[in-house]
Amino acid sequence: MPDPKVLPFAARAAGCPFTPAPELYAMQKDEELPRIGVPSPILDEFEAVAITRYEDARALLSDERLRMGFVFDPDAPRSMLNQPGNLLNYNGADHTRLRRMLTGAFTVKRVRALQPTIEKIVASRLDALEAAGPGADLISTFCTPIPTLVICELLGVPYEHREDFQRRAQVGLDVNATREEHIRNLMEMDAYMGELVAAHRRSPGDNLLGAVVREHGDQLNEDELVGIGNMLLVAGHETTASMLSAGSTLLLQHPDQLAVVRDEPEAVDGAIEELLRYISPAITMPREAAEDIEVRGRTIKQGERVVLSVLAANRDHTLADGDLDTLDVRRTPPPHVVFGYGAHQCLGQQLARAELRTALPALFRRFPTLRLAAPQEEIDYRTTTLVFSVNALPVTW
Amino acid sequence: MVLRVEIDEPRCVAAGHCVTAAPEVFDQRDSDGVVVLLDAAPPAGERERVREAALLCPAAAILLHERDGA
């Protein structure tokens, strides 16, 4: 798949990949609701209302008149964005019905019960990192495999399939893979997910997908179950991998902040919120107005598309005292919309937090001398896709 | 000051913020993660945490009623 053009909306300041471009801040100050052109691999370029202020984003994300930008269309070709079972393709009662079948698996209690599993996975990747070095790519050895392996546990992917599973997940993220490779990869992922679902139908496993089949299998068809599995993989993998990648990159460039994450267990929860806010990996949320909606006396017309900039909203300087463009892991975390807001707020957010607060301190404790093995200017950031990340990060210790 | 907590159950999206913020006052149903109110009239020591829970709730499903009283 060719790289999508950089969304004007996701543009970063020159030389500062973590900072929004000045144009985004200019939009935020604009009293009007600007309409911008948004390039899309699916819809070509479309016009959309740009939402960049935190208060506007929060109000709109909890407004039922603002619908999801892509609704499942059974007549259109299936893709990762167009498939049944993906919560991002549903609205209203249909969304609630499907979401409630999955929320039981993501309660605070269930996520706490996964803690030993997460710790085991993190420890195994730390061993792999040690074996690979000194000197290794932190992204492919540590940051990307952790969320994939957690998802393998939730879906019940057997050990002997995990290497292949991980390879397909990697291809799915690879901006350098061709369109043909992506299509072939998607077909393989669908086929494998179909096999997993069939195995759970025969004998539901003791894991998330097994529980969904056991408890709700009579209300879901195979396509929906495959879609749920794919959604869990995509949503649970790419964003968390990005947070681990961008989070360790940032901290390695700010040794004083890294020391807080490494040495002060009571400060870790706040530090993770700050990293989430600061990195805002999922850059934008596409929506569509089902009716006219008033925002600060301006109107979003029925049928208009809307894009919300998570990055800009989380840097809205009216939110808190202090410079929100400076990373400060000790600050009282300002509110953020990293996980969205309203009925669609991220289902797996507590799981994501658990992975981050386990993996990052463990990494810096195990490798206290961990440092970048390339100049900062050479870090390969991924700024052209819908999820911001780092492609490779040479480190040594 | 008396604080009374009310839950708008159908609105709940099971994000779990309330359980993290005020575990003495909120829990989640095992089957679908929907909020369970453990204490509708939490003691003074819980008030800050309950307010935080209401603030964090992405679905505005926690309603707080504050009134003067013994």
HADDOCK unambig.tbl for C-alpha pairs under 7 A between the chains (distance, minus, plus):
assign (segid A and resid 62 and name CA) (segid B and resid 59 and name CA) 6.86 0.50 0.50
assign (segid A and resid 100 and name CA) (segid B and resid 32 and name CA) 5.48 0.50 0.50
assign (segid A and resid 101 and name CA) (segid B and resid 32 and name CA) 6.48 0.50 0.50
assign (segid A and resid 102 and name CA) (segid B and resid 32 and name CA) 6.97 0.50 0.50
assign (segid A and resid 103 and name CA) (segid B and resid 14 and name CA) 6.19 0.50 0.50
assign (segid A and resid 103 and name CA) (segid B and resid 32 and name CA) 5.07 0.50 0.50
assign (segid A and resid 103 and name CA) (segid B and resid 33 and name CA) 5.35 0.50 0.50
assign (segid A and resid 104 and name CA) (segid B and resid 30 and name CA) 5.70 0.50 0.50
assign (segid A and resid 104 and name CA) (segid B and resid 31 and name CA) 4.92 0.50 0.50
assign (segid A and resid 104 and name CA) (segid B and resid 32 and name CA) 3.76 0.50 0.50
assign (segid A and resid 104 and name CA) (segid B and resid 33 and name CA) 4.55 0.50 0.50
assign (segid A and resid 107 and name CA) (segid B and resid 16 and name CA) 6.31 0.50 0.50
assign (segid A and resid 107 and name CA) (segid B and resid 28 and name CA) 6.73 0.50 0.50
assign (segid A and resid 107 and name CA) (segid B and resid 33 and name CA) 5.31 0.50 0.50
assign (segid A and resid 108 and name CA) (segid B and resid 16 and name CA) 5.96 0.50 0.50
assign (segid A and resid 341 and name CA) (segid B and resid 58 and name CA) 5.14 0.50 0.50
assign (segid A and resid 342 and name CA) (segid B and resid 58 and name CA) 4.72 0.50 0.50
assign (segid A and resid 342 and name CA) (segid B and resid 59 and name CA) 4.87 0.50 0.50
assign (segid A and resid 343 and name CA) (segid B and resid 13 and name CA) 5.79 0.50 0.50
assign (segid A and resid 343 and name CA) (segid B and resid 59 and name CA) 6.13 0.50 0.50
assign (segid A and resid 345 and name CA) (segid B and resid 58 and name CA) 6.98 0.50 0.50
assign (segid A and resid 347 and name CA) (segid B and resid 15 and name CA) 6.53 0.50 0.50
